Amino acid sequence: MKKHLQFSVKALNSFNIQAIAPKIFFPTSLVELTELANKHFTHFYVLGEGSNTLFCDEKTPVLIKPSFKGIELTEDNDSFYVKVACAENWHDFVEYCVNKKIYGIENLALIPGSAGAAPVQNVGAYGVEVGDFIDKVSWFDFSQQALVNYSNAQCKFSYRDSIFKQKLNGRGVITHVYFKFPKIWHPIISYQGLSCLPPPVSAQDIMQKVIQLRQEKLPDPKVLANAGSFFKNPMVTNACFKALQQKYPAMPFYPQSNGNVKLAAGWLIEQAGLKGFKEGDVGVHEKQALVLINYADALGQDIVKLAKHVQQQVMKQFNVQLQAEVRFITQQGEVDSASVGKG
Ligand code: NAP
């Protein structure tokens, strides 16, 4: 199996943070995954394309970067079934589907990352979540040393969350994702920016518009190192929302089916005066306040410090706790973002 020792991960994370992995493995088969399972690493982290990862320390834990590739397509009268291997690039996969006239995930164009990482945090954008179209996920379980399939219901998809981020975190590797796309397609154009598309709207139109919107608003990680949305949108109780709305009538809000209300984290950060904030090598993007930037040679801890500052300012003004969407990886593995960078 391909592996490296004392390997710099700078090119393997979109924040462009310099850190050294003591060992990094690139398994491409179940035999190689079994070999890794037998090593019983105390701390390890499964890396996709590193687009939602913050390496907090100068050293990382052991890294496993599964490198399975390939896409298989079948169909019946009602649906297309697509099996995609974890190391396929997500955006390339979206384009593959749309070009084959397989529709459903066009709203998720240009989300950075791999296909295998998409179910982990149930990536979502413009009113669509990847879990809406996942049939099952193949998971190599290290303790069982076997492949286990998780049905959509077993994946426990919710807002930027799944069983892979919770109970199964650190216990194995997603090898393949199985999608089911009904042949009857309904465009989702409820979000601002898409609702203006002239009818009849095609999936191709939606994909192109999403690409345009994202390119206008979001910094290209190859130009300005970043990990996309750094924070999740906070969900607050209706009572909390009402109190805030009285004080901030212009505040955007999105009522949820469970009675809670989703607030826009980017708006809160902007109102706290932090849009465009810059200190040393790090800052808050000037067009999209939800994105934190490494402008040059920041350390992981510089980003951690900035994230804490943003959380504190939003807490001070709105009494709302922002939670990180980005995953915090220390030398000891993944940690809760609240437990790093104290002091
Ligand atoms: P925006 O239009 O400025 O809206 C801010 C937030 O309000 C969004 O995060 C979105 O929540 C929510 N929102 C907007 N319209 C909504 C609607 N009709 N119904 C429910 N919620 C609504 O958003 P933006 O920052 O330009 O982002 C547009 C989309 O791209 C969003 O879906 C966002 O999540 C996605 N995006 C994802 C990433 C990433 O790294 N995963 C990065 C940037 C943007 P939701 O986030 O829940 O959709």
Residues whose N, C-alpha, C, O or C-beta is under 5 A from the ligand:
A	BS01	NAP	G124 A125 Y126 G127 S190 Y191 Q192 A227 G228 S229 Y254 A264
